Amino acid sequence: MINLIKLSVGTESVESLKAWHNSPRPKGPDGLPRHITRMWPKREAELLDGGSIYWVIKGVVQARQKLLRLDEVIGQDGIRRCALVFEPDLIRTAPVLKKPFQGWRYLKPEDAPPDISARRAKEDALPPELSAALADIGIL
């Protein structure tokens, strides 16, 4: 099993990512949220064996979603792309600082931040800047 990690560009918080995924635009024909990317993951079988996509919001890994499948999408330009299709539920994770990078990267399970407890998941999320500062000094 392997995961993906991806910057959620333009996202302000876990709540804004959740609102985006609940809007019609990122949904496929089946109503599930998806993200279309140029590259098809070579490690598809490992990703679909329980992998998730971890979202970096404002420089901090803050949430993940379980990957369900990879769909082929042919753009208007005729180029084959990959739709990463995931469960609608966002699972908040322990905040971890992450420097900017382009595209997506593989993330080994042992390097992935843990999910936060169910009790903490019900609390309001901290502002991303505060989460980043606390993670930077090792408090969160």
C-alpha positions as CSV (number, residue, x, y, z in Angstrom):
1,M,0.0,0.0,0.0
2,I,1.2,3.5,-0.8
3,N,-0.4,7.0,-0.5
4,L,-0.3,10.2,-2.5
5,I,0.4,13.7,-1.2
6,K,-0.7,16.8,-3.0
7,L,-0.9,20.6,-2.5
8,S,-4.4,21.9,-2.3
9,V,-3.7,25.1,-4.1
10,G,-6.1,28.0,-3.3
11,T,-7.6,26.2,-0.3
12,E,-7.7,28.2,2.9
13,S,-8.7,25.4,5.4
14,V,-10.0,21.9,5.7
15,E,-13.5,23.4,5.8
16,S,-13.0,25.2,2.5
17,L,-11.6,22.0,0.9
18,K,-14.7,20.2,2.2
19,A,-17.0,22.9,0.7
20,W,-15.2,22.6,-2.6
21,H,-15.6,18.8,-2.7
22,N,-19.3,19.3,-1.9
23,S,-19.8,21.6,-4.9
24,P,-20.7,20.2,-8.3
25,R,-17.5,21.2,-10.1
26,P,-15.0,18.6,-8.8
27,K,-17.5,15.7,-9.0
28,G,-17.5,13.0,-11.6
29,P,-20.6,11.5,-13.2
30,D,-21.0,9.3,-10.2
31,G,-21.1,12.2,-7.8
32,L,-17.8,11.4,-6.1
33,P,-15.1,14.0,-5.8
34,R,-12.1,13.7,-8.0
35,H,-8.9,15.5,-9.0
36,I,-7.7,15.3,-12.6
37,T,-3.9,15.1,-13.1
38,R,-1.7,14.8,-16.2
39,M,0.3,11.8,-14.9
40,W,-1.0,8.3,-14.4
41,P,0.5,6.8,-11.2
42,K,2.7,3.8,-12.0
43,R,2.0,2.3,-8.6
44,E,-1.8,2.1,-9.2
45,A,-2.3,-1.3,-7.6
46,E,-0.5,-0.2,-4.4
47,L,-2.6,3.0,-4.3
48,L,-5.9,1.2,-4.6
49,D,-4.9,-1.3,-1.9
50,G,-6.1,1.1,0.9
51,G,-4.1,4.2,-0.1
52,S,-5.2,7.8,0.6
53,I,-4.5,11.2,-0.8
54,Y,-3.0,13.6,1.8
55,W,-3.8,17.2,1.3
56,V,-1.3,20.0,2.1
57,I,-3.2,23.2,2.9
58,K,-1.2,26.4,3.4
59,G,2.0,24.5,3.9
60,V,0.6,21.9,6.4
61,V,-0.7,18.4,5.8
62,Q,-4.1,18.6,7.4
63,A,-6.4,16.0,5.9
64,R,-6.7,12.9,3.8
65,Q,-9.2,11.1,1.7
66,K,-9.3,7.4,0.8
67,L,-8.6,6.7,-2.9
68,L,-11.3,4.6,-4.5
69,R,-10.1,4.3,-8.1
70,L,-8.3,5.9,-11.0
71,D,-10.5,6.9,-14.0
72,E,-9.2,7.6,-17.5
73,V,-10.3,11.1,-18.7
74,I,-9.6,12.3,-22.3
75,G,-9.4,16.0,-22.5
76,Q,-10.7,18.2,-25.2
77,D,-7.1,18.3,-26.5
78,G,-7.2,14.5,-26.9
79,I,-4.7,13.9,-24.2
80,R,-5.2,11.0,-21.7
81,R,-5.3,12.1,-18.1
82,C,-6.0,10.5,-14.7
83,A,-8.9,11.3,-12.5
84,L,-8.1,10.4,-8.8
85,V,-11.4,9.5,-7.4
86,F,-11.8,9.5,-3.6
87,E,-14.3,9.1,-0.9
88,P,-16.2,12.3,0.0
89,D,-15.3,12.2,3.7
90,L,-12.2,14.2,4.7
91,I,-10.3,12.7,7.6
92,R,-8.3,15.3,9.6
93,T,-4.7,14.4,10.3
94,A,-2.1,15.6,12.7
95,P,-0.6,18.7,11.2
96,V,2.8,18.3,9.6
97,L,4.8,21.0,7.8
98,K,5.4,20.4,4.1
99,K,7.5,22.5,1.7
100,P,5.9,23.4,-1.7
101,F,6.3,20.9,-4.6
102,Q,4.7,20.5,-7.9
103,G,2.1,17.8,-8.8
104,W,1.7,14.9,-6.5
105,R,4.2,12.6,-4.8
106,Y,4.1,9.1,-3.3
107,L,3.9,9.0,0.5
108,K,4.9,5.9,2.3
109,P,2.5,4.8,5.1
110,E,5.3,5.1,7.7
111,D,5.8,8.7,6.7
112,A,2.1,9.7,6.7
113,P,0.8,11.8,9.6
114,P,-1.6,9.9,11.8
115,D,-5.3,10.7,11.9
116,I,-6.4,12.9,14.8
117,S,-8.7,11.3,17.3
118,A,-12.5,11.2,16.8
119,R,-12.9,13.6,19.7
120,R,-10.5,16.2,18.2
121,A,-12.0,15.8,14.8
122,K,-15.2,17.2,16.1
123,E,-13.4,20.4,17.3
124,D,-13.1,23.4,15.1
125,A,-9.8,23.2,13.1
126,L,-7.1,25.7,14.0
127,P,-6.3,28.4,11.4
128,P,-3.7,27.0,9.0
129,E,-1.1,29.5,10.0
130,L,-1.5,28.6,13.7
131,S,-1.3,24.9,12.9
132,A,1.9,25.5,10.9
133,A,3.5,27.5,13.7
134,L,2.6,24.8,16.3
135,A,3.8,22.0,14.1
136,D,7.0,23.9,13.5
137,I,7.8,24.0,17.3
138,G,6.6,20.4,17.8
139,I,3.5,21.0,19.8
140,L,0.9,19.5,17.4
